[in-house]
């Protein structure tokens, strides 16, 4: 891979800043882009790597491989979405009946509360991808109006994104963080992030579960019957390839914008970096983790950087894997997601900032 110059290069900074702004603005302003988000991000990713001058065989291989492999394993988001989609296509009636029967027995509010808690905790074991696929189908089967489905989905994705970071098998951010901190002075092991972040993550998950239950209690409950399954085999396959393209695009975009991270973000004090990491709402937080986290950082710096990345990842659809999967399955638009995700994410950022630096 080509190296990044030690000092900022004005044309590169300008070009990447423009791309950053386009990614932030256009999906909410141009309907055609919103409907073809994965293609738009792919174009932006290719442009960012080109402007950065970072094209290499490794980047191309990573963009092709990462959607189908997590941490070098033969399991990736593409296969999970594809296989789960085919299974649900074949057995959707049985799956939906089971979900509805359970909701009828215990009530929708306790069901939503329990669903968020369970999916958030187990996401650190079964991976955030599997949790997101389960979430999508559970929400699809819920007998509530669409507005509440969207709200419950966004809230659950915040919680799942937090929970998945507690072990290195939950999501790439955690894998990379452990890899970078496995030497002195921290000698990070499998449970390092659990010990480091549990006191922040678990209350956040409980808070999201309570909020989700509140949304469920205010929902307009429609008749609890089997939802109409409108997917065809073709759309199941197409959705998996769209997710593949989206993840590949985020790999390119994250790598292409790396010079901005190296030149500017890594020199920012932890209190400010916490807020700057809101760019995780549109960028791959694993890439930012790789660029920011280092053994020379204090535990407070590591916690603030990681929490900024984790919380802001729920704000917009590109920010996290569960967002991408759920939005694709439930046909949630960028504007719909942002309307709930951005104010909720900002509120959570203020709460965590106060906890990290003033309590």
Beta strands, then each sheet from edge to edge (+ up, - down):
end
